Amino acid sequence: MTLVHTDIRGRVSLGKLLQPERDYRVTLGSHGVVVLEPVTTITDYERAVLANADLVAALDRGRAQAESGQGRITQRRPRSTN
């Protein structure tokens, strides 16, 4: 257990206790209990992609091809210096 002390404005520093770059759902329970629950969030765009089964299948095929070294690699043409 770790004891923390609030500052004059009621704040505590949890940086050393929590995972960096992570989202948390905060719930204030009875008797002032604060619960921080780690969550994974996705954007509306990601949700729309995942809802499209054909698109998910195409992404899976592309990932499998890339992992096996298949696929087409193209090189950019050099820019003209006009």
VEXDO-963261 format. One record per residue: residue number from 1; residue in one letter; chain; x, y, z of N, C-alpha, C in turn. Coordinates in Angstrom, 3 decimals. Layout:
N
DRENFI   i aa ch   n.east  n.north     n.up  ca.east ca.north    ca.up   c.east  c.north     c.up
DRENFI NUM  A  A        X        Y        Z        X        Y        Z        X        Y        Z
...
***
This chain:
82
DRENFI   i aa ch   n.east  n.north     n.up  ca.east ca.north    ca.up   c.east  c.north     c.up
DRENFI   1  M  A    0.855   -1.174    0.000    0.000    0.000    0.000    0.896    1.230    0.000
DRENFI   2  T  A    0.456    2.240   -0.728    1.171    3.508   -0.799    0.285    4.603   -0.230
DRENFI   3  L  A    0.838    5.417    0.628    0.100    6.531    1.214    0.425    7.787    0.432
DRENFI   4  V  A   -0.597    8.519    0.030   -0.409    9.797   -0.650   -1.122   10.874    0.155
DRENFI   5  H  A   -0.671   12.109   -0.009   -1.244   13.232    0.724   -1.726   14.275   -0.281
DRENFI   6  T  A   -2.920   14.772   -0.097   -3.435   15.792   -1.005   -2.793   17.135   -0.693
DRENFI   7  D  A   -2.669   17.948   -1.748   -2.164   19.299   -1.533   -3.323   20.203   -1.132
DRENFI   8  I  A   -3.076   21.470   -1.017   -4.095   22.419   -0.555   -5.310   22.470   -1.483
DRENFI   9  R  A   -5.100   22.093   -2.753   -6.200   22.106   -3.722   -6.855   20.732   -3.884
DRENFI  10  G  A   -6.481   19.760   -3.063   -7.107   18.436   -3.109   -6.517   17.518   -4.150
DRENFI  11  R  A   -5.320   17.826   -4.640   -4.700   17.028   -5.695   -3.683   16.054   -5.111
DRENFI  12  V  A   -3.512   14.934   -5.807   -2.454   13.981   -5.471   -1.693   13.658   -6.745
DRENFI  13  S  A   -0.429   13.276   -6.601    0.378   12.886   -7.747    0.434   11.363   -7.795
DRENFI  14  L  A   -0.057   10.803   -8.909   -0.081    9.349   -9.057    0.866    8.870  -10.149
DRENFI  15  G  A    1.667    9.784  -10.680    2.533    9.454  -11.809    3.424    8.251  -11.584
DRENFI  16  K  A    3.933    8.083  -10.387    4.831    6.963  -10.109    4.079    5.659   -9.872
DRENFI  17  L  A    2.768    5.743   -9.689    1.975    4.548   -9.393    1.275    3.974  -10.614
DRENFI  18  L  A    1.029    4.803  -11.626    0.247    4.381  -12.779    1.142    4.100  -13.981
DRENFI  19  Q  A    0.578    3.371  -14.947    1.303    3.074  -16.168    1.358    4.326  -17.039
DRENFI  20  P  A    2.522    4.606  -17.640    2.615    5.791  -18.491    1.812    5.642  -19.778
DRENFI  21  E  A    1.351    6.755  -20.308    0.628    6.787  -21.592   -0.553    5.817  -21.593
DRENFI  22  R  A   -1.354    5.827  -20.550   -2.471    4.906  -20.419   -3.724    5.684  -20.082
DRENFI  23  D  A   -4.887    5.221  -20.554   -6.172    5.837  -20.212   -6.771    5.098  -19.020
DRENFI  24  Y  A   -7.458    5.850  -18.177   -8.105    5.274  -16.999   -9.537    5.785  -16.896
DRENFI  25  R  A  -10.449    4.901  -16.506  -11.816    5.300  -16.171  -11.809    5.591  -14.674
DRENFI  26  V  A  -12.324    6.750  -14.305  -12.308    7.158  -12.902  -13.723    7.065  -12.351
DRENFI  27  T  A  -13.852    6.384  -11.224  -15.140    6.248  -10.556  -14.991    6.729   -9.123
DRENFI  28  L  A  -15.892    7.584   -8.706  -15.912    8.040   -7.319  -17.007    7.265   -6.613
DRENFI  29  G  A  -16.602    6.375   -5.722  -17.551    5.507   -5.034  -17.994    6.072   -3.704
DRENFI  30  S  A  -18.685    5.219   -2.998  -19.183    5.633   -1.689  -18.017    5.862   -0.733
DRENFI  31  H  A  -18.236    6.697    0.238  -17.241    7.021    1.261  -15.976    7.639    0.668
DRENFI  32  G  A  -16.072    8.240   -0.542  -14.938    8.924   -1.135  -13.903    8.021   -1.776
DRENFI  33  V  A  -14.248    6.766   -2.025  -13.315    5.830   -2.646  -13.175    6.185   -4.128
DRENFI  34  V  A  -11.930    6.393   -4.578  -11.649    6.701   -5.972  -11.064    5.454   -6.619
DRENFI  35  V  A  -11.681    5.019   -7.722  -11.213    3.827   -8.424  -10.734    4.246   -9.807
DRENFI  36  L  A   -9.486    3.889  -10.142   -8.921    4.126  -11.465   -8.817    2.780  -12.160
DRENFI  37  E  A   -9.566    2.616  -13.241   -9.587    1.348  -13.976   -8.916    1.543  -15.333
DRENFI  38  P  A   -7.827    0.794  -15.629   -7.189    0.936  -16.934   -8.159    0.524  -18.047
DRENFI  39  V  A   -8.216    1.326  -19.094   -9.095    1.033  -20.229   -8.332    1.250  -21.531
DRENFI  40  T  A   -8.796    0.593  -22.565   -8.278    0.815  -23.907   -9.375    1.506  -24.694
DRENFI  41  T  A   -9.054    2.629  -25.285  -10.048    3.374  -26.035   -9.710    3.335  -27.514
DRENFI  42  I  A  -10.747    3.437  -28.337  -10.551    3.520  -29.780  -11.370    4.696  -30.299
DRENFI  43  T  A  -10.954    5.216  -31.438  -11.662    6.354  -32.025  -12.899    5.869  -32.762
DRENFI  44  D  A  -13.782    6.800  -33.111  -14.959    6.458  -33.910  -14.536    5.886  -35.261
DRENFI  45  Y  A  -13.448    6.425  -35.816  -12.929    5.925  -37.095  -12.508    4.457  -36.963
DRENFI  46  E  A  -11.758    4.144  -35.909  -11.333    2.754  -35.692  -12.537    1.836  -35.501
DRENFI  47  R  A  -13.543    2.308  -34.783  -14.745    1.505  -34.566  -15.445    1.225  -35.891
DRENFI  48  A  A  -15.500    2.224  -36.786  -16.132    2.036  -38.097  -15.355    1.032  -38.933
DRENFI  49  V  A  -14.030    1.099  -38.888  -13.214    0.135  -39.640  -13.465   -1.272  -39.116
DRENFI  50  L  A  -13.447   -1.444  -37.800  -13.634   -2.764  -37.212  -15.034   -3.321  -37.450
DRENFI  51  A  A  -15.997   -2.461  -37.699  -17.364   -2.908  -37.970  -17.531   -3.407  -39.394
DRENFI  52  N  A  -16.559   -3.137  -40.269  -16.620   -3.544  -41.675  -15.822   -4.835  -41.844
DRENFI  53  A  A  -16.512   -5.978  -41.899  -15.853   -7.289  -41.960  -14.965   -7.429  -43.191
DRENFI  54  D  A  -15.398   -6.897  -44.341  -14.581   -6.999  -45.556  -13.272   -6.232  -45.402
DRENFI  55  L  A  -13.341   -5.066  -44.799  -12.143   -4.261  -44.607  -11.190   -4.922  -43.606
DRENFI  56  V  A  -11.734   -5.478  -42.537  -10.905   -6.186  -41.556  -10.212   -7.377  -42.210
DRENFI  57  A  A  -10.930   -8.113  -43.053  -10.338   -9.264  -43.754   -9.216   -8.803  -44.683
DRENFI  58  A  A   -9.425   -7.696  -45.389   -8.393   -7.167  -46.286   -7.158   -6.734  -45.496
DRENFI  59  L  A   -7.363   -6.108  -44.356   -6.240   -5.711  -43.508   -5.485   -6.929  -42.986
DRENFI  60  D  A   -6.216   -7.966  -42.602   -5.572   -9.198  -42.135   -4.746   -9.847  -43.242
DRENFI  61  R  A   -5.297   -9.867  -44.461   -4.538  -10.432  -45.585   -3.268   -9.614  -45.838
DRENFI  62  G  A   -3.382   -8.308  -45.812   -2.221   -7.447  -46.018   -1.165   -7.644  -44.941
DRENFI  63  R  A   -1.611   -7.778  -43.698   -0.669   -8.010  -42.605    0.056   -9.340  -42.789
DRENFI  64  A  A   -0.686  -10.383  -43.158   -0.088  -11.702  -43.372    0.909  -11.661  -44.530
DRENFI  65  Q  A    0.558  -10.953  -45.601    1.476  -10.833  -46.731    2.747  -10.093  -46.329
DRENFI  66  A  A    2.608   -9.038  -45.593    3.780   -8.265  -45.159    4.679   -9.105  -44.257
DRENFI  67  E  A    4.076   -9.875  -43.351    4.859  -10.706  -42.436    5.618  -11.801  -43.182
DRENFI  68  S  A    5.046  -12.290  -44.293    5.702  -13.358  -45.052    6.617  -12.814  -46.144
DRENFI  69  G  A    6.742  -11.491  -46.233    7.630  -10.890  -47.228    7.006  -10.739  -48.595
DRENFI  70  Q  A    5.727  -10.999  -48.712    5.038  -10.831  -49.988    4.598   -9.385  -50.138
DRENFI  71  G  A    4.127   -9.088  -51.298    3.618   -7.751  -51.545    4.528   -7.002  -52.484
DRENFI  72  R  A    4.069   -5.879  -52.899    4.815   -5.093  -53.867    5.476   -3.915  -53.175
DRENFI  73  I  A    6.735   -3.757  -53.441    7.470   -2.614  -52.909    7.754   -1.691  -54.074
DRENFI  74  T  A    7.342   -0.473  -53.947    7.584    0.491  -55.016    8.559    1.544  -54.527
DRENFI  75  Q  A    9.320    2.059  -55.447   10.254    3.119  -55.113    9.754    4.410  -55.742
DRENFI  76  R  A    9.991    5.487  -55.063    9.580    6.779  -55.604   10.500    7.174  -56.742
DRENFI  77  R  A    9.899    7.831  -57.709   10.704    8.395  -58.773   11.422    9.628  -58.252
DRENFI  78  P  A   12.627    9.857  -58.715   13.323   11.069  -58.260   12.582   12.319  -58.743
DRENFI  79  R  A   12.600   13.328  -57.932   11.954   14.588  -58.296   12.759   15.285  -59.358
DRENFI  80  S  A   12.041   15.905  -60.265   12.742   16.683  -61.288   13.233   17.982  -60.661
DRENFI  81  T  A   14.337   18.480  -61.170   14.925   19.705  -60.609   14.673   20.900  -61.497
DRENFI  82  N  A   13.513   20.947  -62.124   13.178   22.057  -63.027   12.991   23.335  -62.279
***
